[in-house]
């Protein structure tokens, strides 16, 4: 057996073993792979990590797992009955954590058991305020109020507590708890009813709202139950819904459909292209090797590191790994048009330095995404770097052993090479017109880029049905869920410190509301306070001078029998109860009312949230809160807009650093700054021109357009590198031009179809990448003109 045959045999054995390893790895990577679609992956890890963490927790919390359903019949009794029926049906659905259509069971008893004994601890917000409310004038007013209330609408409840609580501290606290939900639903016959007469049902999913695999069947079941209820009422019912779940599922469905369509069409296009250029299925199958290897290894890496993969990462990565086909195309062109007499392995060794350099520059450019503050971007960086590396190495190891020793170039391929050769001769002979091209491109970039309108809004990465959005807002208003994106956050090392900070924030928010800077807010303040405050207020009440005597005297003057209030005197003399804690609330029936206000942060830190609505002056509110330790005002829209602006700056820095790294790699390879610059110039010009075109046509620019520019710089670099590797061989230049043209077509097939996606993020990425790569092909001969070559013979 000859040495080339022995080498081919060894190579085939190695490639078969590697194929089996890849198959096993792929079986693990794709088995029960969870594909995520939550937009929280594109919320940055801000320099203020606590704010970013709270933003993510709010998005992934029980608040986001809650679905609100509003039911409207011909009249309010019909709405109430239908909502009650719907709630019973929803409780039977798998995947529903809880359903609530009225106050929690035993809530009145729970409030009594939790707060009656502790009524003095919640008598006022501060000890000073408590003392002010216990003056002789205040006690006289309290006695007069009791006289009115024992014959008023709440007489029965007042009489039950008056002997122990003539100051009505407990009832006042219940009113404060009720007032914290002012404008929210009423309770009619145990059923939640909106102010405008809709019956209301709240439920929460067991799975996160973005986990569409588990949430999908639950949503289908909810739809079936609502349709059945409407049919049972002969279509007279209106049922509306609010919640993140259906938006997430639609986004997931659209992404999946787009990925399937794009994959099918791009694969079909590549098949037709390869069959036309190279004839027969062999080269087509060889081209699939790096694509499969890159996808499997990159997916496995993401699963290993992140436990799952994001849908945008998969769409982005699958399109990006088309560069694997480019490597095979480049190799096949050289093998069929300029074969090495020693065989396909020798041809691979000849072009390998260029392939390795091209892949290295691609990886170096894309690796910059790993230094961003967006978890989703870091995932994309890992997928890209690992996938391109695997595609390159599989091209080197697994493709050559299966290449034929000799292969006659098809007529169309030979014709393309001859055309490229004549074109290159013409470019060399008539350089002036071609040199005008980069001048025009620079003008487009210089004029267009300043006109780019950047949208620093995470919603630009997604889209939602306007009717659904309007319905969602209407239902949220009926259940008083408020604006979850505006928060006041009080943090601390433990509950005690966080609650102390939250109490100071509560006082400031109350003043801001009274000043008209906000409409209302919801906080945990009336449910739980710091132990120090509870004890301080309780002590202020119990130690108020002669409180029992002064109170009973005031009551006697209003005609009450003094002996009736001896239980009040005894309660003041009794030892105070233990302060109420968050853990005690979580063990009670009102746990669901309190849970949304507290989040657990990294490092065992605690945060209490106040949900702010109707802010009319953010600057004034922020200024009020600025002096409070451990308190911050958080506007999710402002936060994300600021983070995205910072990301733009950061990405431009990464682009600059990436270009320097790529330039360094090329200079090191060629030991010439001129050749290094020639390698980066076409891609840099292409990316700049593509951004300029976006500005000139008025396309709003967002995060993904910038990522697309990074892709252009990374991928289009290969074109110049491959040409420079062939610079001293005119026929080699022609062969390479055929190869990079094929590479450009396959890339545009992938990213051009991505630009037709219904998903804004993928559409932006596809538009930028396809336009930029197309321009890179047009500008690629610049590399040879800058580098200099021998004149064709």
C-alpha positions in Angstrom: 0.0 0.0 0.0 1.4 3.4 -1.0 2.0 6.1 1.6 -0.9 8.3 0.4 -3.3 5.3 0.5 -2.1 4.4 4.0 -2.5 8.0 5.1 -6.0 8.1 3.7 -6.9 4.9 5.4 -5.6 6.1 8.8 -7.5 9.4 8.3 -10.7 7.6 7.5 -10.4 5.5 10.7 -9.8 8.6 12.7 -12.8 10.4 11.1 -15.1 7.5 11.7 -14.1 7.4 15.4 -14.6 11.1 15.6 -18.0 10.8 13.9 -19.1 8.3 16.5 -17.9 10.5 19.3 -19.8 13.4 17.8 -22.9 11.3 17.5 -22.8 10.4 21.1 -22.1 14.0 22.1 -25.0 15.1 20.0 -27.4 12.6 21.5 -26.5 14.0 24.9 -26.6 17.6 23.9 -30.0 17.5 22.1 -31.8 15.0 24.3 -34.4 17.0 26.3 -32.6 20.2 25.4 -34.4 23.2 26.9 -34.5 26.1 24.5 -35.1 29.3 26.4 -36.8 32.5 25.0 -36.9 34.7 28.1 -35.8 38.3 27.3 -34.2 38.5 30.7 -31.1 37.0 29.2 -30.6 40.3 27.4 -30.8 42.3 30.6 -27.3 43.4 31.4 -25.3 42.6 34.5 -25.0 46.3 35.3 -22.2 47.8 37.4 -24.9 48.1 40.0 -25.3 44.4 40.2 -28.1 44.5 42.8 -30.3 46.6 40.5 -29.6 44.2 37.6 -30.3 41.2 39.8 -33.6 42.7 41.0 -34.6 43.5 37.4 -34.1 39.8 36.5 -35.8 38.5 39.6 -38.9 40.7 39.0 -39.0 39.4 35.4 -38.6 35.8 36.5 -40.6 36.1 39.8 -44.1 34.9 40.8 -45.3 38.3 39.4 -44.3 37.2 35.9 -45.8 33.7 36.5 -49.2 35.3 37.4 -52.0 35.3 34.9 -55.0 37.6 35.4 -58.3 36.8 33.7 -61.3 39.2 33.6 -64.8 37.9 32.9 -67.7 40.1 31.8 -71.3 39.0 31.5 -74.5 40.8 30.8 -74.6 42.1 34.4 -72.4 41.9 37.5 -74.1 38.8 39.0 -73.5 36.9 35.8 -69.8 38.1 35.7 -69.4 36.9 39.3 -70.9 33.5 38.7 -68.9 32.9 35.5 -65.7 34.0 37.1 -66.3 31.6 40.0 -67.1 28.7 37.6 -63.9 29.5 35.6 -61.8 29.5 38.8 -63.1 26.0 39.7 -62.2 24.7 36.3 -58.8 26.2 36.3 -57.9 24.5 39.5 -58.0 21.2 37.8 -55.4 22.1 35.1 -52.0 20.5 35.4 -49.2 23.1 35.8 -51.3 25.6 37.7 -49.7 26.4 41.1 -52.6 28.2 42.6 -55.9 29.9 41.6 -57.5 32.8 43.5 -60.8 34.4 42.7 -61.4 35.8 46.2 -59.6 36.7 49.4 -57.5 33.8 50.7 -59.3 31.3 52.9 -59.5 32.2 56.5 -58.1 35.7 55.8 -60.1 37.4 58.4 -59.0 35.0 61.1 -55.4 35.2 59.8 -55.5 39.0 60.1 -56.9 38.8 63.6 -54.4 36.3 64.8 -51.5 38.1 63.2 -52.3 41.7 64.0 -54.8 42.0 66.9 -52.3 41.0 69.6 -49.7 43.2 67.8 -52.0 46.2 67.3 -49.8 48.5 69.4 -46.7 47.6 67.3 -48.6 48.7 64.2 -50.4 51.7 65.9 -48.2 54.2 63.9 -45.3 54.3 61.6 -42.8 55.6 64.2 -42.7 55.9 68.0 -42.8 59.7 67.6 -46.0 59.5 65.6 -47.5 57.1 68.1 -46.9 59.5 71.0 -48.5 62.3 69.0 -51.6 60.2 68.5 -51.9 59.6 72.2 -52.3 63.2 73.4 -55.3 64.2 75.4 -56.9 65.8 72.4 -56.3 62.7 70.3 -57.8 60.5 73.0 -60.9 62.7 73.1 -61.3 62.4 69.3 -60.8 58.6 69.6 -63.6 58.4 72.2 -66.0 60.4 70.0 -65.2 58.2 67.0 -65.9 55.1 69.0 -69.2 56.5 70.1 -70.1 57.1 66.4 -68.8 53.7 65.2 -70.7 51.5 67.7 -73.9 52.5 65.9 -72.5 52.8 62.4 -72.2 50.3 59.5 -69.3 48.4 61.2 -71.0 48.4 64.6 -70.8 44.6 65.0 -67.1 44.4 64.4 -66.4 47.5 66.5 -68.3 46.1 69.4 -66.3 42.8 69.2 -63.0 44.6 69.8 -63.9 47.8 71.6 -63.4 46.5 75.2 -59.8 45.5 74.5 -59.1 48.1 71.8 -61.2 51.3 72.4 -58.6 53.2 70.3 -59.6 50.9 67.4 -55.9 50.4 66.6 -56.6 47.0 65.0 -59.4 48.2 62.8 -57.4 51.2 61.7 -54.6 48.9 60.7 -57.0 46.7 58.7 -58.1 49.9 56.9 -54.5 50.7 56.2 -54.0 47.2 54.7 -57.0 47.7 52.6 -56.0 51.2 51.6 -52.7 49.8 50.3 -54.7 48.2 47.5 -56.8 51.3 46.9 -58.3 51.3 43.4 -58.0 47.5 43.3 -60.8 44.9 43.1 -63.8 44.8 45.4 -65.0 41.6 47.1 -68.6 40.7 46.4 -69.9 37.4 47.9 -66.3 36.2 48.2 -65.5 36.9 44.6 -63.0 39.5 43.3 -64.7 42.1 41.1 -63.1 45.0 39.4 -64.4 48.6 39.9 -66.1 48.4 36.5 -67.9 45.1 37.2 -65.6 42.4 35.7 -65.2 39.1 37.6 -61.6 38.5 38.2 -59.5 35.3 38.5 -55.8 35.1 39.3 -53.6 32.1 38.8 -49.9 31.3 38.7 -48.0 28.7 36.7 -45.6 26.3 38.4 -43.1 26.8 35.7 -41.5 30.2 34.8 -43.6 32.2 32.3 -40.8 31.8 29.6 -40.6 28.0 30.0 -42.9 27.4 27.1 -42.3 23.7 27.0 -44.1 23.3 30.4 -46.3 26.4 30.2 -47.6 25.7 26.7 -50.0 22.8 27.6 -51.3 24.8 30.6 -52.1 27.8 28.3 -53.9 25.4 25.8 -56.0 24.1 28.7 -56.8 27.6 29.9 -57.9 28.5 26.3 -60.1 25.4 26.2 -61.8 26.2 29.5 -62.4 29.8 28.5 -63.9 28.8 25.1 -66.1 26.3 26.8 -67.4 28.8 29.3 -68.1 31.3 26.5 -70.0 28.7 24.5 -72.0 27.7 27.7 -73.2 31.3 27.8 -74.1 31.4 24.1 -71.2 33.7 23.3 -72.4 36.5 25.6 -69.4 36.4 27.8 -66.2 38.5 27.2 -63.0 37.0 28.7 -59.7 39.0 28.6 -56.3 38.0 29.9 -53.1 39.6 31.1 -49.8 37.8 31.6 -46.4 37.3 30.1 -47.0 33.6 29.2 -48.8 34.0 25.9 -46.4 36.7 24.7 -43.5 34.3 25.5 -45.1 31.4 23.7 -45.9 33.4 20.6 -42.3 34.6 20.5 -41.0 31.1 20.9 -43.4 29.8 18.2 -42.3 32.6 15.8 -38.6 31.9 16.4 -39.0 28.2 16.0 -41.0 28.6 12.8 -38.4 31.1 11.5 -35.5 28.8 12.3 -37.1 25.9 10.7 -38.0 27.8 7.5 -34.6 29.5 7.3 -32.8 26.2 7.9 -34.8 24.5 5.2 -34.5 27.2 2.6 -30.8 27.9 3.3 -30.0 24.2 3.2 -31.9 23.8 -0.1 -30.0 26.8 -1.5 -26.6 25.4 -0.4 -27.5 21.9 -1.9 -28.4 23.5 -5.3 -25.3 25.6 -5.2 -22.9 22.7 -4.4 -24.6 20.4 -6.9 -24.3 23.0 -9.6 -20.6 23.8 -8.9 -19.2 20.5 -7.9 -21.6 17.8 -9.2 -22.6 14.8 -7.2 -23.4 14.4 -3.6 -19.9 13.7 -2.2 -18.8 17.4 -1.8 -22.2 18.3 -0.4 -21.9 15.6 2.2 -18.4 16.7 3.1 -19.7 20.2 3.5 -22.1 19.0 6.1 -19.4 17.6 8.3 -18.1 20.9 9.8 -21.6 22.3 10.0 -22.8 19.2 12.0 -19.6 19.1 14.1 -19.8 22.8 14.9 -23.5 22.7 15.8 -23.1 19.6 18.0 -20.0 20.8 19.9 -21.3 24.3 20.4 -24.7 23.1 21.6 -23.0 20.7 24.0 -20.8 23.5 25.3 -23.8 25.8 26.0 -25.7 23.0 27.7 -22.7 22.1 29.8 -22.1 25.7 30.9 -25.6 27.2 30.9 -27.8 24.1 31.2 -29.8 25.1 28.2 -29.7 27.3 25.1 -31.5 30.5 24.1 -33.5 30.4 20.9 -31.7 33.5 19.6 -28.4 31.9 20.3 -29.4 28.8 18.3 -30.7 30.8 15.4 -27.6 33.1 15.4 -25.2 30.2 15.8 -26.8 28.0 13.2 -26.4 30.8 10.6 -22.9 31.6 11.8 -21.7 28.0 11.4 -22.3 28.3 7.7 -18.6 29.4 7.8 -17.9 25.7 8.1 -19.3 25.1 4.7 -17.1 28.1 3.5 -14.0 26.2 4.7 -15.0 23.1 2.7 -15.9 25.2 -0.3 -12.5 26.9 -0.2 -10.8 23.5 0.1 -12.8 21.9 -2.7 -12.2 24.7 -5.1 -8.5 24.4 -4.7 -8.6 20.6 -5.0 -10.6 20.6 -8.2 -9.2 23.7 -9.8 -5.6 23.6 -8.6 -5.0 20.1 -7.3 -1.8 19.1 -5.6 -0.2 16.1 -7.4 0.4 14.5 -4.0 -3.3 14.2 -3.2 -6.1 16.0 -1.2 -4.1 15.9 2.1 -1.3 17.9 0.4 -3.9 20.4 -0.9 -5.2 20.8 2.6 -1.7 21.3 4.0 -1.2 24.1 1.4 -4.3 26.1 2.3 -4.4 25.2 6.0 -2.5 28.3 7.2 -5.1 30.5 5.5 -8.0 28.5 6.9 -6.5 28.6 10.4 -5.8 32.3 10.3 -9.3 33.0 8.9 -10.9 31.0 11.7 -8.7 32.6 14.3 -9.7 36.1 13.2 -13.4 35.0 13.2 -13.1 33.6 16.7 -11.1 36.6 18.0 -13.7 39.0 16.7 -16.7 37.1 18.1 -15.0 36.4 21.4 -15.5 40.0 22.3 -19.2 39.3 22.9 -18.1 37.3 25.9 -16.9 40.5 27.6 -20.3 42.2 27.4 -22.6 42.5 30.4 -25.5 40.6 28.7 -25.8 36.9 29.7 -27.4 36.2 26.3 -24.5 37.7 24.5 -22.0 35.7 26.5 -23.9 32.5 25.5 -23.7 33.6 21.9 -20.0 34.2 22.2 -19.4 30.7 23.6 -21.5 29.1 20.9 -19.7 31.0 18.2 -16.2 30.4 19.4 -16.6 26.7 20.2 -18.7 26.1 17.0 -16.2 27.8 14.6 -13.3 26.0 16.3 -15.0 22.6 15.9 -16.0 23.4 12.3 -12.4 24.3 11.5 -10.8 21.2 13.1 -13.4 18.8 11.6 -12.6 20.3 8.2 -8.9 19.7 8.7 -9.2 16.2 10.1 -12.4 14.6 8.8 -12.8 16.0 5.3 -9.5 15.2 3.4 -9.6 11.4 3.9 -12.9 11.2 2.0 -11.9 13.5 -0.9 -11.2 11.8 -4.3 -7.6 11.7 -5.4 -8.5 13.5 -8.6 -11.6 15.4 -9.5 -12.4 17.1 -12.8 -13.8 20.6 -12.3 -17.3 21.0 -13.7 -17.7 23.3 -16.6 -19.5 26.0 -14.6 -16.8 25.9 -11.9 -14.1 26.2 -14.5 -16.0 29.0 -16.2 -16.3 30.9 -12.9 -12.6 30.5 -12.3 -11.8 31.8 -15.8 -14.1 34.7 -15.4 -12.5 35.6 -12.0 -9.1 35.4 -13.6 -10.0 37.8 -16.3 -11.8 40.1 -13.8 -8.7 40.2 -11.6 -6.5 41.0 -14.7 -8.9 43.9 -15.5 -8.8 45.2 -11.9 -5.1 45.2 -11.9 -5.0 47.0 -15.3 -7.6 49.6 -14.5 -7.3 50.3 -10.8 -8.7 53.8 -10.8 -12.4 52.9 -11.1 -12.0 50.3 -8.4 -10.2 52.6 -6.1 -13.1 55.0 -6.3 -15.3 52.3 -4.8 -13.9 52.6 -1.2 -14.1 56.4 -1.5 -17.8 56.1 -2.2 -18.2 53.6 0.6 -16.4 55.9 3.1 -18.7 58.7 2.1 -21.8 56.5 2.7 -20.4 55.6 6.1 -19.5 59.1 7.0 -22.9 60.5 6.0 -25.1 57.6 7.1 -23.6 56.5 10.5 -24.3 59.9 12.2 -27.9 59.6 11.0 -28.5 56.2 12.8 -31.4 56.4 15.2 -30.5 54.0 18.0 -33.4 52.4 19.9 -32.2 51.6 23.4 -35.3 49.6 24.3 -35.3 45.9 25.0 -38.7 45.8 23.4 -37.0 46.5 20.1 -35.7 42.9 20.3 -39.2 41.5 20.5 -42.6 42.2 19.1 -46.1 41.9 20.5 -49.6 42.0 19.1 -50.9 45.6 19.7 -54.4 44.2 20.5 -52.9 41.8 23.1 -50.9 44.7 24.6 -54.0 46.8 24.9 -56.0 43.9 26.5 -53.1 43.1 28.8 -53.0 46.7 30.0 -56.7 46.9 30.5 -56.8 43.7 32.6 -53.8 44.8 34.7 -55.6 48.1 35.5 -58.7 46.1 36.7 -56.7 44.0 39.1 -54.4 46.9 40.1 -51.2 45.0 39.3 -49.6 48.3 38.4 -46.4 49.1 36.7 -43.9 46.4 37.6 -41.1 48.2 35.9 -41.0 51.0 38.4 -39.7 50.1 41.8 -38.2 51.5 44.9 -35.7 49.0 46.2 -34.6 48.8 49.9 -31.7 46.4 50.4 -30.0 45.1 53.5 -27.8 42.3 54.9 -30.8 40.7 56.4 -34.6 41.3 56.8 -34.1 43.7 59.7 -31.8 46.0 57.9 -33.8 45.9 54.6 -37.0 46.6 56.4 -35.5 49.5 58.3 -34.4 51.0 54.9 -37.9 50.2 53.5 -39.5 52.2 56.3 -37.5 55.3 55.5 -38.4 54.8 51.8 -42.1 54.5 52.7 -42.0 57.9 54.5 -40.4 59.5 51.5 -42.8 57.9 49.0 -45.8 59.1 51.1 -44.4 62.6 50.9 -43.8 62.3 47.2 -47.4 61.1 46.7 -48.7 64.0 48.7 -46.6 66.3 46.6 -48.1 64.9 43.4 -44.9 63.4 42.1 -46.5 59.9 41.9 -50.1 58.7 41.9 -49.8 55.7 44.3 -47.5 53.0 45.4 -47.8 49.5 47.0 -45.3 48.2 49.6 -45.1 45.6 52.3 -45.0 48.4 55.0 -48.4 47.7 56.5 -47.8 43.9 56.5 -44.4 43.7 58.1 -41.9 46.2 59.6 -38.5 45.9 61.3 -38.4 44.4 64.7 -36.9 47.6 66.1 -39.8 49.7 64.8 -42.4 47.3 66.0 -40.9 47.3 69.5 -40.4 51.0 69.5 -44.0 51.8 68.5 -45.3 49.2 70.9 -43.2 50.6 73.7 -44.3 54.1 72.9 -48.0 53.1 73.3 -47.5 51.0 76.5 -45.4 53.6 78.3 -47.5 56.6 77.3 -48.2 58.3 80.7 -51.4 57.1 82.4 -52.7 56.0 79.0 -55.3 53.6 80.4 -56.6 56.2 82.9 -56.7 59.0 80.3 -58.4 56.9 77.7 -61.0 55.5 80.0 -61.7 59.0 81.3 -62.2 60.3 77.8 -64.6 57.4 77.1 -66.5 58.1 80.3 -67.1 61.6 79.2 -68.7 60.3 76.1 -71.1 58.2 78.2 -69.3 54.8 78.2 -69.2 52.7 81.4 -65.6 52.8 82.6 -65.6 49.2 83.8 -66.2 47.9 80.3 -62.6 48.8 79.3 -60.7 47.0 82.0 -59.5 44.5 79.3 -57.9 47.5 77.6 -56.0 48.4 80.8 -55.0 44.7 81.2 -53.7 44.6 77.6 -51.4 47.6 78.2 -50.0 46.0 81.3 -49.4 42.6 79.7 -46.0 41.6 78.2 -45.8 42.6 74.5 -46.1 39.8 72.0 -43.2 38.7 69.8 -42.7 41.0 66.8 -44.2 39.8 63.5 -41.6 38.5 61.0 -41.6 37.8 57.3 -41.3 34.0 58.0 -44.4 34.1 60.2 -46.3 35.8 57.3 -45.1 33.1 54.9 -46.5 30.5 57.2 -49.9 32.2 57.2 -52.9 32.4 54.7 -51.8 35.9 53.6 -48.4 34.7 52.3 -49.4 35.3 48.7 -50.2 38.9 49.4 -46.7 39.6 50.8 -44.4 37.4 48.8 -44.1 39.7 45.7 -42.6 42.5 47.8 -39.5 40.6 48.8 -36.6 39.1 46.8 -33.5 37.3 47.9 -30.2 38.7 46.4 -26.8 37.2 46.0 -24.6 37.0 49.1 -27.7 36.4 51.3 -28.8 40.0 50.9 -32.5 40.9 51.1 -34.5 43.5 49.1 -38.0 44.8 49.8 -39.8 46.4 46.8 -42.3 49.2 46.6 -44.2 49.2 43.3 -44.6 52.8 42.1 -47.3 54.0 39.7 -48.1 57.2 37.9 -44.7 58.8 38.4 -44.9 62.4 37.0 -41.5 63.6 38.0 -38.8 60.9 38.1 -36.0 63.4 38.8 -37.8 64.8 41.9 -38.5 61.3 43.2 -35.0 60.1 42.6 -33.7 63.2 44.4 -35.9 62.5 47.4 -34.6 59.0 47.7 -30.9 59.8 47.0 -30.0 60.5 50.6 -31.4 57.3 51.9 -28.9 54.5 52.6 -29.7 51.2 51.0 -32.5 52.7 48.9 -32.7 53.1 45.1 -35.3 54.1 42.6 -35.4 51.7 39.7 -37.2 52.5 36.5 -36.7 49.4 34.3 -37.1 51.3 31.1 -34.6 53.9 32.1 -32.2 51.3 33.5 -32.3 49.2 30.3 -32.0 52.2 28.0 -28.9 53.4 30.0 -27.5 49.9 29.9 -27.9 49.6 26.2 -26.3 53.0 25.6 -23.4 51.8 27.7 -23.4 48.6 25.7 -23.1 50.5 22.4 -20.0 52.3 23.8 -18.7 49.0 25.1 -19.2 47.2 21.8 -17.5 49.9 19.9 -14.6 49.5 22.3 -14.7 45.7 21.7 -14.8 46.2 18.0 -11.7 48.4 18.2 -9.9 45.9 20.4 -11.1 43.0 18.2 -9.7 44.7 15.1 -6.4 45.3 16.9 -6.2 41.6 17.9 -7.1 40.5 14.4 -4.6 43.0 12.9 -2.0 41.6 15.3 -2.7 38.0 14.3 -2.4 38.9 10.6 0.8 40.9 11.1 2.3 38.0 13.1 1.3 35.6 10.3 2.7 37.7 7.5 5.4 39.6 9.4 4.3 42.7 7.6 2.0 45.6 8.7 1.0 46.3 5.2 -0.3 42.7 4.7 -1.9 42.8 8.1 -3.7 46.1 7.2 -4.7 44.6 3.9 -6.4 41.7 5.7 -8.6 43.9 7.9 -9.4 46.8 5.6 -12.2 45.3 3.4 -14.1 43.9 6.4 -13.8 47.2 8.3 -15.0 49.1 5.3 -17.9 46.7 4.7 -19.2 46.9 8.3 -18.9 50.7 8.3 -20.7 51.0 5.0 -23.5 48.6 6.1 -24.1 50.8 9.1 -24.1 53.9 6.9 -26.6 52.3 4.5 -28.9 51.6 7.5 -28.6 55.3 8.5 -29.4 56.5 5.0 -32.5 54.4 4.5 -33.8 55.4 8.0 -33.7 51.9 9.5 -34.0 52.2 13.3 -30.9 50.6 14.8 -30.8 48.4 17.8 -28.5 46.0 19.7 -28.6 43.3 17.1 -27.5 45.6 14.3 -24.3 46.2 16.3 -23.8 42.5 16.8 -24.3 42.1 13.1 -21.5 44.6 12.5 -19.3 42.5 14.7 -20.3 39.4 12.7 -19.3 41.2 9.4 -15.9 42.1 10.8 -15.3 38.6 12.0 -16.6 36.6 9.1 -15.7 38.8 6.2 -12.1 38.9 7.4 -11.8 35.4 5.9 -12.3 36.7 2.4 -9.2 39.0 2.5 -7.1 36.4 4.3 -7.8 33.7 1.7 -7.0 36.2 -1.1 -3.8 37.3 0.4 -2.7 33.7 0.9 -3.0 33.3 -2.9 -1.6 36.7 -3.8 1.5 35.4 -5.7 -0.5 33.0 -7.9 -2.9 34.6 -10.3 -4.7 31.3 -10.9 -4.8 30.8 -7.2 -6.4 34.2 -6.8 -9.1 33.3 -9.3 -9.7 30.0 -7.5 -10.0 31.8 -4.2 -12.4 34.4 -5.7 -14.7 31.5 -6.7 -14.4 30.1 -3.2 -15.2 33.4 -1.4 -18.1 34.1 -3.8 -19.6 30.7 -2.9 -18.9 31.5 0.8 -20.7 34.9 0.4 -23.7 33.3 -1.3 -24.1 30.7 1.4 -23.7 33.4 4.1 -26.3 35.6 2.5 -28.6 32.6 2.0 -28.4 32.1 5.8 -28.5 35.7 7.0 -30.5 37.1 4.2 -33.3 34.7 5.1 -32.8 35.6 8.7 -33.5 39.2 7.6 -37.0 38.0 6.5 -37.7 36.7 10.0 -40.8 38.0 11.8 -38.7 38.3 15.0 -37.1 41.8 15.3 -33.9 40.6 16.8 -33.2 38.0 14.2 -34.4 40.4 11.4 -31.9 43.1 12.5 -29.1 40.6 12.8 -29.8 39.1 9.4 -30.1 42.4 7.6 -26.9 43.8 8.9 -24.9 40.6 8.4 -26.2 39.9 4.8 -25.6 43.5 3.6 -22.2 43.6 5.3 -21.0 40.3 4.0 -22.2 41.2 0.5 -20.2 44.4 0.6 -17.2 42.6 2.0 -17.1 40.4 -1.1 -17.3 43.5 -3.3 -14.5 45.2 -1.4 -12.3 42.1 -1.0 -10.0 42.7 -4.0 -8.8 45.8 -2.1 -6.8 43.4 0.0 -4.8 42.4 -3.0 -4.4 45.9 -4.3 -3.1 47.0 -0.9 -0.9 43.9 -0.4 0.5 44.0 -3.9 0.9 41.0 -6.2 2.9 39.8 -9.2 1.3 40.8 -12.5 -0.5 37.9 -14.2 1.4 36.0 -16.8 
